[in-house]
Amino acid sequence: MIRKTRSVSWVKAALRDFESFPEGARSVCLAALTIAAEGGNADIAKPMKGMGAGVFEIALRYRGEALRVVYAVQLGDDIWVVHAFQKKSTRGIETPKHELDLIRDRLKRLKEMLQ
């Protein structure tokens, strides 16, 4: 059976943020996105809690930094990357509220745009 590889689309601001990641980190994240585009789930990708079905977070530790790429698999035909950021948590492993609010806002606007 041939699986159709889906396109990976980017929210412009997410792509800008992603381009500031170190090159090695970008290639690891792009490999994980490619696996998602082919219908799989990379080891470093997990469902993002509180964002609803089909929203995943690539969690990468890279040279002491915690890097995150958030993507949605159930919006339209493409996989949508909605946010990329360096996690600087002030409280343990929790994602900062302003990052979660930004993800929710981008998901909402993307859903409206794709309808």
N, C-alpha and C positions, 0 to 999 in steps of 0.2 A: 504494500500500500504506500502510495506516495503522499506525504504530508505537505500541504502548502505552507511555505514559510510566509509569515505575516510581515508587513513592513513595520519598522519602528519609527514613530513620529515623536517629535519633541516640542514641548512648550518652549518658546524662544528663551525665556529667562532660565529655564532648567538647563538648556544647552549651553548658555553662557556660563552658568555656574559650573557645569560639568567640565567645560574646557579649561577651568582653572585647576582641576585635579592634576596631580603628577601623572606623567605619561604612562607609567607602569600600572597605576591604579585605574586609569581610563581603559587600558586594554583588558584588564580583568573584568571590569564592569561591562564592557562591550561584549565580551565572550558570554557573560551571564545573560545579557539581553538577547543575544543570538539564540541561546538555548530556549529562552522564553518565546522568541519569534517562531521557533520550530515546534512549539507546543510542549516543551519540557519545563523543568524547574531546576535551576542551578543550585548547588549546595549552599551558596551564600545568599540565596533569595528565600524570603519567608513572607507569609501573609502579614500585612500591616494591620495590627489590631486597631479597631475602632473606625476603620475607613470603609467598611463594607466589603462584600465579596469582590474578588478580582483585583484587589489592590495589593501590590507586593513591594517589599523593601529589599534592596540589595545592601547587605551590611558588610563592609570591607574594612578590616584593620590594615592600614598600610603605613609602614614606618612610624608607628606610634600614633597615627591619626585615625580617627573613626570617620569613615566616609560613607555616605548613604545616597542611594539613587532609588527614587520611588516611581513605580510605573503601574499602569492600569491595563488589564488584559480584556476587559469587557466593555470598552468604549469604541464603538464602530468596528471597522475591519482591522485597524492597526493596533499595535501595542503603543501606548502613549506614555512617554516619560514626562512626569509632571513636576519633579523636583530633584535637585542634586545639591547636597550640602555636606559640609564638614560638621560633624556633631561635636558640639562643645557643651556637654551636659553639665549642669550645675548640681544635679541630683542623681548620681549613679547612672543607671542605664536608661533612664527615661528620656524620651525625645522631648526637647523643649516645646512648650505650648505654642510659641509663635511659629515654629516650623510646622506643627500639626495644623494650625489655623491656615497657614499658607497652602498646604497640601489640599485641605478641604475646599478652600476657595478656588484653587486651580481646577480641581476635579469638577466642581459645580459649574464653573464657566465653560469647561470643555464639554460637559454633557449638554449644556444649552446650545453650544456652537454646533455640535454634531447631530442635533435632532432635526 
